[in-house]
Amino acid sequence: MSVYMVERKLPGISMEQLGAAQQAAIETAREFTAGGKPVTYIRSTYVPEEARCMCLFEAQSAADVESLNRSAQIPFERVVAAHDLTP
């Protein structure tokens, strides 16, 4: 499994909407995993001054992460391979 970063531009999003999007990502990841396509939501970082959000997922492919975000109906700009450097 690899780590992928999802980049989002979310102008005008409220913290309540952001929380709902996070919950949708978590729940959809559970559904994907239960269906045999393992995807794990790791965490998100939101930069309010830029209306940008970066979300980390663990999955077998970027295509699985893109599919999850489409299924959860969460807008995104791109999905790229990343290295999570959390100590």
VEXPADO-715220 format. One line per field, with one value per residue (C-alpha): residue number from 1; residue in three letters; x, y, z. Coordinates in pm, 1 decimal. Each point is the difference from the previous one (the first is absolute). Example, Ala and Ser with C-alpha at 12.3 -4.5 7.8 and 13.67 -1.06 7.14 Angstrom:
BEGIN
num <- 1;2
residuo <- ala;ser
px <- 1230.0;137.0
py <- -450.0;344.0
pz <- 780.0;-66.0
END
This chain:
BEGIN
num <- 1;2;3;4;5;6;7;8;9;10;11;12;13;14;15;16;17;18;19;20;21;22;23;24;25;26;27;28;29;30;31;32;33;34;35;36;37;38;39;40;41;42;43;44;45;46;47;48;49;50;51;52;53;54;55;56;57;58;59;60;61;62;63;64;65;66;67;68;69;70;71;72;73;74;75;76;77;78;79;80;81;82;83;84;85;86;87
residuo <- met;ser;val;tyr;met;val;glu;arg;lys;leu;pro;gly;ile;ser;met;glu;gln;leu;gly;ala;ala;gln;gln;ala;ala;ile;glu;thr;ala;arg;glu;phe;thr;ala;gly;gly;lys;pro;val;thr;tyr;ile;arg;ser;thr;tyr;val;pro;glu;glu;ala;arg;cys;met;cys;leu;phe;glu;ala;gln;ser;ala;ala;asp;val;glu;ser;leu;asn;arg;ser;ala;gln;ile;pro;phe;glu;arg;val;val;ala;ala;his;asp;leu;thr;pro
px <- 0.0;113.5;-92.1;-177.6;-72.8;-324.1;20.0;-322.5;-97.5;-309.2;-90.0;-283.7;-13.9;-107.9;161.9;-325.7;10.8;367.1;-77.7;-281.3;237.3;253.0;-267.5;-107.6;361.4;34.5;-329.0;62.3;347.5;-165.2;-247.1;277.3;203.0;-301.5;-55.4;352.9;168.4;208.0;26.7;77.9;-58.1;302.2;-56.7;-59.1;159.6;-207.3;153.8;-285.5;189.7;35.4;-322.2;222.6;-26.8;249.6;-120.2;210.4;-125.4;165.1;-100.3;126.9;-32.0;-72.5;-296.4;-158.2;39.7;-148.6;-291.2;-61.6;-12.1;-238.4;-224.3;3.9;-73.8;292.8;160.4;372.7;262.1;241.6;126.8;375.4;229.5;139.7;221.8;-150.9;285.6;-187.4;247.5
py <- 0.0;354.1;344.0;248.4;367.7;148.7;372.8;198.6;361.4;69.1;372.0;100.5;-329.2;20.6;-203.5;-194.9;-88.3;-89.2;-233.5;-160.8;-53.8;-160.9;-234.3;-87.1;-87.1;-218.3;-181.5;-51.1;-138.5;-252.7;-95.5;-40.4;-214.8;-217.4;-42.4;-131.9;324.7;97.2;375.7;170.8;367.2;126.8;370.9;342.0;342.5;307.5;339.9;251.3;298.4;-192.5;-207.8;-303.6;-341.6;-284.1;-346.9;-313.4;-347.1;-340.3;-215.5;-235.1;262.9;365.3;-117.7;-154.5;330.1;195.9;-243.3;36.4;379.7;-13.1;-246.2;221.3;302.0;198.7;233.3;-34.5;138.1;-290.2;-312.1;-50.8;-253.6;135.1;-93.6;41.6;114.5;-12.2;-103.6
pz <- 0.0;-76.7;128.5;-227.3;53.9;-126.6;-71.9;25.3;-61.7;213.2;-14.9;229.4;190.5;363.5;274.7;30.8;-372.1;28.8;289.1;-200.5;-294.4;233.7;137.1;-355.4;-87.5;311.1;-57.9;-371.7;79.4;233.6;-273.5;-257.9;239.4;83.7;-374.0;-54.2;-106.6;305.9;53.4;330.6;76.7;198.1;66.7;-150.9;25.0;-85.7;-83.0;37.1;-146.7;-327.4;24.6;-58.9;156.6;-27.5;97.6;39.5;-84.4;-5.6;-296.6;-268.3;-273.2;-71.0;-207.2;311.9;187.2;-291.9;-15.3;373.4;-24.6;-294.7;186.7;310.1;-223.7;138.0;-256.1;-64.6;-235.1;-8.0;173.0;27.5;165.9;327.1;292.6;346.0;224.6;329.8;269.9
END
